[in-house]
């Protein structure tokens, strides 16, 4: 009897598994750190990974003395996942570099930076335009639309509420 029950449970699990859609990979949590272009660690990462960076973005040129760029380190815990460098013009960010280490090339970090993090929105950025000459761009998978040889994404408003609560309205005088 136990063998029959075990066989039935095994079949039930297999058929339930086959009918159940696959679950997505665990949701990763990243931190996006704004750093200055002269940041020693940022410059170390860019030098260390120079060959890989230029395989994916051959037009990228880095000058640590440029003050017109915004640089961001993407971290998962204490591990550096990637680097984003932007040149802004008003509320438009032109991506100079969007690079991640090989172990993180599953779009999760990009999805976090462009769609889930509010660091860009909180800095007044409303549109992101990618570089034209990036190898194997992933942007269409995240909802960016084609804009010539580049991709563009219009960001929604700020995701997080303001840090200071709105004071309650005064009660009308009786």
C-alpha positions as CSV (number, residue, x, y, z in Angstrom):
1,X,0.0,0.0,0.0
2,X,2.8,2.4,0.9
3,X,4.4,1.7,-2.5
4,X,1.2,2.6,-4.3
5,X,0.8,5.8,-2.4
6,X,4.4,6.7,-3.0
7,X,4.0,6.1,-6.8
8,X,0.8,8.2,-6.8
9,X,2.5,11.1,-4.9
10,X,5.5,11.0,-7.3
11,X,3.2,11.1,-10.4
12,X,1.2,13.9,-8.9
13,X,4.3,15.9,-8.2
14,X,5.6,15.4,-11.7
15,X,2.3,16.4,-13.3
16,X,1.9,19.4,-11.0
17,X,5.5,20.5,-11.8
18,X,4.9,20.1,-15.5
19,X,1.8,22.2,-15.4
20,X,3.3,24.9,-13.2
21,X,5.1,27.6,-15.1
22,X,8.8,28.0,-14.2
23,X,9.5,30.5,-11.4
24,X,11.7,33.4,-12.2
25,X,15.2,33.7,-10.7
26,X,15.3,35.2,-7.3
27,X,14.9,38.9,-7.3
28,X,18.3,40.5,-6.7
29,X,18.8,43.6,-4.7
30,X,21.4,46.1,-5.9
31,X,22.7,49.4,-4.6
32,X,23.6,52.2,-7.0
33,X,26.2,54.5,-5.6
34,X,26.9,57.9,-7.1
35,X,30.6,58.6,-7.2
36,X,32.8,61.4,-8.5
37,X,34.7,60.9,-11.8
38,X,37.9,61.2,-9.7
39,X,36.9,58.4,-7.3
40,X,39.9,56.1,-6.8
41,X,37.8,52.9,-6.7
42,X,35.8,53.8,-9.8
43,X,39.0,54.4,-11.7
44,X,40.5,51.2,-10.4
45,X,37.4,49.2,-11.7
46,X,37.6,51.0,-15.1
47,X,41.3,50.3,-15.5
48,X,41.0,46.7,-14.3
49,X,38.2,45.9,-16.8
50,X,39.3,48.1,-19.6
51,X,39.6,45.3,-22.2
52,X,36.1,43.8,-21.4
53,X,34.5,47.3,-21.3
54,X,35.8,48.1,-24.8
55,X,34.6,44.8,-26.2
56,X,31.1,45.8,-25.3
57,X,31.4,49.6,-25.7
58,X,34.2,50.3,-28.1
59,X,33.6,54.0,-28.3
60,X,33.8,54.6,-24.5
61,X,36.6,57.0,-23.5
62,X,37.3,57.8,-19.9
63,X,38.8,61.0,-18.6
64,X,38.7,61.2,-14.8
65,X,39.1,64.9,-15.0
66,X,35.7,65.4,-16.7
67,X,33.2,67.0,-14.4
68,X,30.3,66.9,-16.9
69,X,29.8,63.2,-16.2
70,X,27.8,61.4,-13.5
71,X,29.3,58.0,-12.5
72,X,27.6,55.2,-10.6
73,X,28.9,52.0,-9.1
74,X,26.4,49.2,-9.1
75,X,26.9,46.9,-6.1
76,X,25.4,43.7,-4.8
77,X,26.4,43.7,-1.2
78,X,30.1,44.3,-1.2
79,X,30.6,43.0,-4.7
80,X,30.9,45.5,-7.6
81,X,28.5,44.5,-10.3
82,X,29.1,47.2,-12.8
83,X,29.5,50.9,-13.7
84,X,27.2,53.4,-15.3
85,X,28.5,56.7,-16.6
86,X,26.0,59.4,-17.8
87,X,26.4,62.8,-19.5
88,X,23.3,64.8,-18.8
89,X,21.7,67.6,-20.7
90,X,18.7,69.0,-18.8
91,X,16.5,66.1,-17.9
92,X,18.1,63.7,-20.5
93,X,20.9,61.3,-19.6
94,X,23.1,60.1,-22.4
95,X,24.7,56.8,-21.4
96,X,28.5,56.9,-21.9
97,X,29.0,53.6,-20.2
98,X,26.7,50.8,-19.1
99,X,28.9,47.8,-18.2
100,X,28.5,44.9,-15.9
101,X,30.9,42.1,-14.9
102,X,30.4,38.8,-16.8
103,X,28.7,37.1,-13.9
104,X,25.9,39.7,-13.9
105,X,25.0,39.8,-17.6
106,X,21.5,38.5,-17.0
107,X,19.9,42.0,-17.3
108,X,19.0,42.1,-13.6
109,X,21.4,44.9,-12.7
110,X,20.3,46.9,-15.8
111,X,16.7,46.4,-14.9
112,X,17.4,47.6,-11.4
113,X,19.3,50.7,-12.5
114,X,16.9,51.8,-15.3
115,X,13.5,50.6,-14.0
116,X,13.5,50.0,-10.2
117,X,16.1,52.4,-8.7
118,X,15.0,56.0,-8.1
119,X,18.5,57.5,-8.1
120,X,18.1,58.9,-11.7
121,X,14.6,60.2,-11.2
122,X,15.6,61.9,-7.9
123,X,18.3,63.7,-9.8
124,X,15.8,65.0,-12.3
125,X,16.5,62.6,-15.2
126,X,13.4,61.9,-17.2
127,X,14.8,60.2,-20.3
128,X,17.7,57.9,-20.9
129,X,19.4,57.5,-24.3
130,X,21.9,54.7,-24.8
131,X,25.1,54.7,-26.9
132,X,24.7,53.8,-30.6
133,X,27.7,51.5,-30.8
134,X,27.1,49.1,-27.8
135,X,27.7,45.4,-28.6
136,X,24.7,43.1,-27.9
137,X,22.4,45.7,-26.3
138,X,19.8,44.4,-24.0
139,X,17.6,47.5,-23.7
140,X,14.6,46.3,-25.8
141,X,14.1,43.5,-23.3
142,X,13.6,46.2,-20.6
143,X,11.1,48.3,-22.6
144,X,13.5,50.8,-24.2
145,X,12.3,51.8,-27.7
146,X,14.5,52.2,-30.7
147,X,15.8,55.7,-31.5
148,X,17.9,55.4,-34.6
149,X,20.9,53.4,-33.6
150,X,20.3,54.0,-29.9
151,X,17.6,53.1,-27.5
152,X,15.5,55.5,-25.4
153,X,13.5,55.1,-22.2
154,X,11.2,57.7,-20.7
155,X,11.3,57.4,-16.9
156,X,8.2,57.8,-14.8
157,X,8.1,60.3,-12.0
158,X,9.9,59.8,-8.7
159,X,9.3,56.3,-7.2
160,X,9.9,57.2,-3.5
161,X,7.9,59.7,-1.5
162,X,9.6,62.9,-0.5
163,X,11.7,62.6,2.7
164,X,9.8,65.2,4.6
165,X,6.1,64.6,5.2
166,X,3.6,67.2,4.0
167,X,2.3,69.1,7.1
168,X,-1.4,68.6,7.8
169,X,-3.7,71.3,6.4
170,X,-5.0,73.8,9.0
171,X,-8.4,73.2,10.2
172,X,-11.0,75.8,9.2
173,X,-11.9,78.3,11.9
174,X,-15.2,77.7,13.6
